[in-house]
Amino acid sequence: MSQSPKTPSAQDVLWDSIEAENSGRIAQLESQVQALQASKASGRTQRTNKALADELAEQHQSLTKLEDELADAARRFERRFDAIAMMDIKPRFPETLKKEYRASALAKEPDDFVLYRIIGNDLYPRHRKGQSRDNLRFILENEQPLEGCKKRWVVNRIADPAEESAILTLLKAHHQEWIHIPFSAEEYRRIPLDFDCLPSPGYLASAEFAKLGPEQRQRLLTALYRFKNNYVMNNNGARNRALEAGLGEAKWVLPWDGNCFLTPRAWNRIVEDVRERPWLAYYAVPMTRVLDNQRLVDDHFEPEAVEEPQLIFRNDADERFNEAFCYGRRPKVELFWRLGIPGKWDRWKDDAWEQPRREMGPEAGQFGVAGWVARLYSGMGSLEIGTRQSARARYLVRQEAILSALQSLDYGAFVPNDDISTIKTKGVDELQSYAEKFDLSLNHCVERAGRIVSDIDKNEASFLKEGTDFFQDSLVLSLAWSSTQDFQYLKSAAKLYRRHFYCCTPSTDLIPENSLDVTLELHKTHLAVGGLEALAYFQVVTILVQNGLLSPIEKEIFDHSVTAYINRLWNDKRTRVPQLFTPDMLLEDDLRLLRLLSDAGEYSKGSAVVIESLSSFDSIIAEDGTLPTLLSARNSRSSVAKTLRMGVDLAAIAEVFGINYLEQKLSNGRSLSDSLKWFLSYGSDNWPFCQRDEFDQTLLDPLQVALKNNSFR
């Protein structure tokens, strides 16, 4: 007896359709590519060189476009394949699961739902600022009631107080229920970096790190910020909070992202699929991205949902989201792996610094696929197109946005960009700190300033000399003014500035019209001297501008020169070969650059320098806090003291970038404060290692003060 042919399933029909469509398109594109390549190879001797070059350029452009189309077609095929593969997975032990479910009290409960949507921080440039609030408003005004489903919200650690207030006001106005997880700046301030994720001690100061490309470095930095990321974004923490809250409210809990939108048709599909197989503990809901939210108002909208799914949990499900995985580093996908939900993530590889994945859990395979959900517009259209380039751009921009948000919070202001170019005002206190480093007393400065003013008036100013006299003379004049409030000292400092940088004539102090090129070259030459002299002079210029003695254009030129100097130092740091430098040389370079970045408000680069300098200490601090590589020096006590003093100076600046430099745990739980305690434990006269020359006891004072007065405590 012959059997009737098997009726193909909906998945089979969809698969055949997709396979035919993609195979045809790929074949067409391949044919065009081959035709172009053949065209390139023929007839080249029959044309002039120029005509041939023009034709080849045009064909190359067409070929590149076709190759991009081919790659996008392959990507669409791959995404559809992943979506179908997820639907085709058969649950493990279905009959056992059905039997256990039917025997449980849960089977007698209605299939009701509670949807928690989690609203977090807008991360520019991944999201437009205010996009979360706009999407919330769109949902509240346009999403219809969902049959058998309660709607709830989680307001998740929004760092911008004004944005948080606006969101809470909007929820209240629409009579919504929500869980509020507040952001605490004080709690955030105490969160360390995660140096345990590094492959080896001192990795960021190693040749291996220097070989990494920009994307790998960015991923590594994101991993170092894992604890801070987990606090601010609280991705899986908020999901688990919503899940726990929903377990007592309904049979099925949906802990979803805040930008998820459900049309009536999409919701009905989800409910039908879940109620058809309630004996499964989990459901994956494929997602689609939309570029125009208004399309969702039309209930006939039927997308191709192939993006990373949201999850539904039955209220007796055991699994939870892994809170060790932070935003941007596969927080939801880690649970897909745990449950055996297939997809493109099965082809992803881990970096050496990634958190370890959990093995498949006892409930792996106990999932189904239900309906679809829309992801509302992020405000960045170029990142939402379903192409290979946009997917890659989303990933890169997300990493950039995470670091930018965290570093700006560390720096003290939640701002959406890194466009801060002017020198921050430090004032007289900063100048006086430099005076101490140069052993300049205020009384001495007043006495010496009088002679400098006289020299300037006699046209014998130190701008005619080489070396650092110019920097120190300017510092002395400014300090004399701060002590006496005699404005002539600042006027003389302004004259000195113009004569030095603009080649002004002493008789007029007017800037020559043709001096701009000379001026920029002089700035470049003298600022390249670097060190404390140049750093102190940045504060002098700030005071001159504040008191109206330098014009805005002069300040603009100076800022431009400082920016160029910073970029030169930054590029030098990025291209240097670490093994050619000792750790103390690396620290000295980092300290000089960090002072500039701090004054310029460059929080992104500054944070990177802080972290890499910590890694230099990580390479020389032993498990007991000692610095063994320095103990064999001829004057080991002086060497250790000077190295630790650099650490103390770096710590003072690192505080500006929100990093507790002294207490930050490095590899094996060590910290710079451990080394300070070890070194200071020997007191004044008990140093047991080699010290040939007399030790300067004053080197101990700043170390003791730093250990005692760490403001992060």
GICOR-V496444 format. One record per backbone hydrogen bond with DSSP energy under -0.5 kcal/mol. CO is the residue of the C=O (numbers start at 1). NH is the residue of the N-H. If there is no record, write none. Layout:
# GICOR-V496444
((CO,NH) (CO,NH))
This chain:
# GICOR-V496444
((9,13) (10,14) (11,15) (12,16) (13,17) (14,18) (15,19) (16,20) (17,21) (18,22) (19,23) (20,24) (21,25) (22,26) (23,27) (24,28) (25,29) (26,30) (27,31) (28,32) (29,33) (30,34) (31,35) (32,36) (33,37) (34,38) (35,39) (36,40) (37,41) (38,42) (39,42) (43,46) (44,47) (48,52) (49,53) (50,54) (51,55) (52,56) (53,57) (54,58) (55,59) (56,60) (57,61) (58,62) (59,63) (60,64) (61,65) (62,66) (63,67) (64,68) (65,69) (66,70) (67,71) (68,72) (69,73) (70,74) (71,75) (72,76) (73,77) (74,78) (75,79) (76,80) (77,81) (78,82) (79,83) (80,84) (81,85) (82,86) (83,87) (84,88) (85,89) (86,89) (91,94) (93,97) (94,98) (95,99) (96,100) (97,101) (98,102) (99,103) (100,104) (101,104) (101,107) (104,107) (105,108) (106,109) (110,112) (112,252) (113,150) (114,116) (114,254) (115,117) (115,152) (116,256) (117,119) (117,154) (118,120) (118,258) (119,156) (122,124) (123,126) (123,127) (128,131) (130,134) (131,135) (132,136) (133,137) (134,138) (135,139) (136,140) (137,141) (138,142) (139,143) (145,147) (146,149) (148,113) (150,115) (150,152) (152,117) (153,179) (154,119) (154,156) (155,157) (155,181) (157,159) (159,161) (160,164) (161,165) (162,166) (163,167) (164,168) (165,169) (166,170) (167,171) (168,172) (169,173) (170,174) (171,176) (172,175) (177,153) (179,155) (179,181) (180,182) (181,157) (183,185) (184,188) (185,189) (186,190) (187,190) (188,191) (193,195) (194,197) (195,198) (200,203) (202,205) (203,206) (203,209) (206,210) (207,211) (209,212) (213,217) (214,218) (215,219) (216,220) (217,221) (218,222) (219,223) (220,224) (221,225) (223,226) (224,194) (225,229) (226,230) (227,231) (228,232) (229,233) (229,234) (234,238) (235,239) (236,240) (237,241) (238,242) (239,243) (240,244) (241,245) (242,246) (243,247) (245,248) (246,249) (246,250) (251,315) (252,114) (253,255) (253,313) (254,116) (254,256) (256,118) (257,260) (259,376) (261,374) (263,267) (264,268) (265,269) (266,270) (267,271) (268,272) (269,273) (270,274) (271,275) (272,276) (273,277) (274,277) (275,278) (277,280) (281,314) (282,368) (283,312) (284,286) (284,370) (285,310) (286,373) (287,307) (288,375) (292,295) (293,296) (294,297) (295,298) (297,299) (298,301) (303,305) (304,306) (307,287) (310,285) (312,283) (313,253) (314,317) (321,323) (322,325) (324,326) (326,329) (330,334) (332,335) (332,336) (333,337) (334,338) (335,339) (336,340) (336,341) (337,340) (338,361) (339,365) (340,342) (343,346) (344,347) (345,348) (351,354) (361,364) (363,366) (365,92) (365,367) (366,281) (366,282) (368,284) (371,286) (373,288) (374,261) (374,376) (375,290) (378,128) (379,381) (380,383) (381,384) (381,385) (385,387) (387,391) (388,392) (389,393) (390,394) (391,395) (392,396) (393,397) (394,398) (395,399) (396,400) (397,401) (398,402) (399,403) (400,404) (401,405) (402,406) (403,407) (404,408) (405,409) (406,410) (407,411) (408,412) (408,413) (409,412) (413,415) (418,420) (419,421) (427,431) (428,432) (429,433) (430,434) (431,435) (432,436) (433,437) (434,438) (435,440) (436,439) (439,441) (441,445) (442,446) (443,447) (444,448) (445,449) (446,450) (447,451) (448,452) (449,453) (450,454) (451,455) (452,456) (453,457) (454,458) (455,460) (456,459) (461,464) (462,465) (466,469) (468,472) (469,473) (470,474) (471,475) (472,476) (473,477) (474,478) (475,479) (476,480) (477,481) (478,482) (479,483) (480,484) (481,485) (485,487) (486,489) (486,490) (487,491) (488,492) (489,493) (490,494) (491,495) (492,496) (493,497) (494,498) (495,499) (496,500) (497,501) (498,502) (498,504) (502,512) (505,508) (505,509) (510,505) (510,512) (512,515) (515,519) (516,520) (517,521) (518,522) (519,523) (520,524) (521,525) (522,526) (523,527) (524,528) (526,529) (527,530) (530,534) (531,535) (532,536) (533,537) (534,538) (535,539) (536,539) (536,540) (537,541) (538,542) (539,543) (540,544) (541,545) (542,546) (543,547) (544,549) (544,550) (545,548) (551,555) (552,556) (553,557) (554,558) (555,559) (556,560) (557,561) (558,562) (559,563) (560,564) (561,565) (562,566) (563,567) (564,568) (565,569) (566,570) (567,571) (568,572) (569,573) (570,574) (571,575) (572,576) (576,578) (577,580) (578,581) (582,585) (582,586) (583,587) (584,588) (585,589) (586,590) (587,591) (588,592) (589,593) (590,594) (591,595) (592,596) (593,597) (594,598) (595,599) (596,600) (597,601) (597,602) (598,601) (599,424) (601,603) (602,606) (603,607) (604,608) (605,609) (606,610) (607,611) (608,612) (609,613) (610,614) (611,615) (612,616) (613,617) (614,618) (615,619) (617,620) (617,621) (620,622) (622,625) (626,622) (627,630) (627,631) (628,631) (630,633) (631,690) (633,636) (634,692) (635,639) (636,640) (637,641) (638,642) (639,643) (640,644) (641,645) (642,646) (643,647) (644,648) (645,649) (646,650) (647,651) (648,652) (649,653) (650,654) (651,655) (653,656) (653,657) (654,657) (654,659) (655,658) (658,660) (659,661) (660,664) (661,672) (662,673) (665,195) (666,669) (667,670) (670,666) (671,675) (672,676) (673,677) (674,678) (675,679) (676,680) (677,681) (679,682) (680,683) (682,686) (690,636) (690,637) (695,697) (696,699) (697,700) (698,701) (698,702) (699,703) (700,704) (701,705) (702,706) (703,707) (704,708) (705,709) (710,713))
